[in-house]
Amino acid sequence: MVVVRYLDNVYWLYMDQVMKMLRAVINGQSSMKQELLGEIGKVRKDVADHRKETELGFKQVNKRIDKLGSDLAYLEDDAPTREEHDQLDKRVTKLEHQFASA
């Protein structure tokens, strides 16, 4: 009976140590989880900030593209067509002949 009682006490001591080690591992994992969640929160905030900056940048670039497009359309409307250019070329040639003969 004394041997069984001794083994029973050893078993409980061993289980107590196992439980303490298990508790230490669980506490370590819990603290690591909290630290990782904090880091993930920081990354999410950074991504959100960069998304806002990117959207603002695209809006500014789109404004510039729209302005260049309207300037180009104005230049196209203002530039002479091929037929108008050919007519001007004929008039210049005619004027050159008039001044050369004068």
C-alpha positions in Angstrom: 0.0 0.0 0.0 2.9 2.4 0.8 4.4 1.8 -2.7 1.1 2.5 -4.4 0.6 5.6 -2.4 4.2 6.7 -3.3 3.6 6.1 -7.0 0.4 7.9 -6.8 2.1 11.0 -5.3 4.8 10.8 -7.9 2.2 10.7 -10.6 0.4 13.8 -9.3 3.8 15.6 -9.0 4.6 14.7 -12.6 1.2 15.8 -13.8 1.5 19.1 -11.9 4.8 19.8 -13.7 3.3 18.9 -17.0 0.4 21.2 -16.4 2.7 24.0 -15.4 4.7 23.5 -18.6 1.6 23.3 -20.7 0.3 26.6 -19.1 3.7 28.3 -19.8 3.4 27.2 -23.5 -0.2 28.4 -23.8 0.7 31.7 -22.2 3.6 32.1 -24.6 1.4 31.4 -27.6 -1.2 33.8 -26.3 1.3 36.6 -26.0 2.7 35.8 -29.5 -0.9 35.9 -30.9 -1.5 39.4 -29.3 1.8 40.7 -30.7 1.0 39.3 -34.2 -2.5 40.9 -34.1 -1.0 44.2 -33.2 1.4 44.0 -36.1 -1.4 42.9 -38.5 -3.4 46.0 -37.4 -0.4 48.2 -38.2 0.0 46.7 -41.6 -3.8 47.1 -42.3 -3.5 50.8 -41.4 -0.5 51.3 -43.6 -2.3 49.6 -46.5 -5.3 51.8 -46.0 -3.2 54.9 -46.0 -1.4 53.9 -49.2 -4.7 53.1 -50.8 -5.9 56.7 -50.1 -2.6 58.2 -51.4 -2.9 56.0 -54.6 -6.5 57.0 -55.2 -5.6 60.7 -54.8 -2.6 60.2 -57.2 -4.9 58.6 -59.8 -7.4 61.5 -59.5 -4.6 64.0 -60.1 -3.2 62.1 -63.1 -6.7 61.8 -64.6 -7.1 65.5 -64.3 -3.8 66.1 -66.2 -4.8 63.6 -68.8 -8.2 65.3 -69.3 -6.5 68.7 -69.6 -4.1 67.3 -72.2 -6.9 65.7 -74.1 -8.9 69.0 -74.2 -5.7 70.9 -75.3 -5.1 68.3 -78.0 -8.7 68.6 -79.2 -8.3 72.4 -79.4 -5.1 72.1 -81.4 -6.8 69.6 -83.8 -9.7 72.0 -84.3 -7.3 74.9 -84.9 -4.9 73.1 -87.3 -5.6 73.4 -91.0 -6.8 70.3 -92.8 -4.8 68.8 -95.7 -7.1 70.5 -98.3 -6.7 73.9 -96.6 -2.9 73.3 -96.5 -2.8 72.5 -100.2 -4.9 75.6 -101.0 -2.5 77.8 -99.0 0.5 76.2 -100.8 -1.1 77.1 -104.1 -1.7 80.7 -103.0 1.9 81.0 -101.7 3.2 79.6 -105.0 1.1 82.1 -106.9 2.3 85.0 -104.7 5.9 83.9 -105.2 5.5 84.0 -109.0 3.9 87.5 -108.8 6.7 88.9 -106.7 9.4 87.2 -108.8 8.0 88.7 -112.0 7.7 92.1 -110.4 
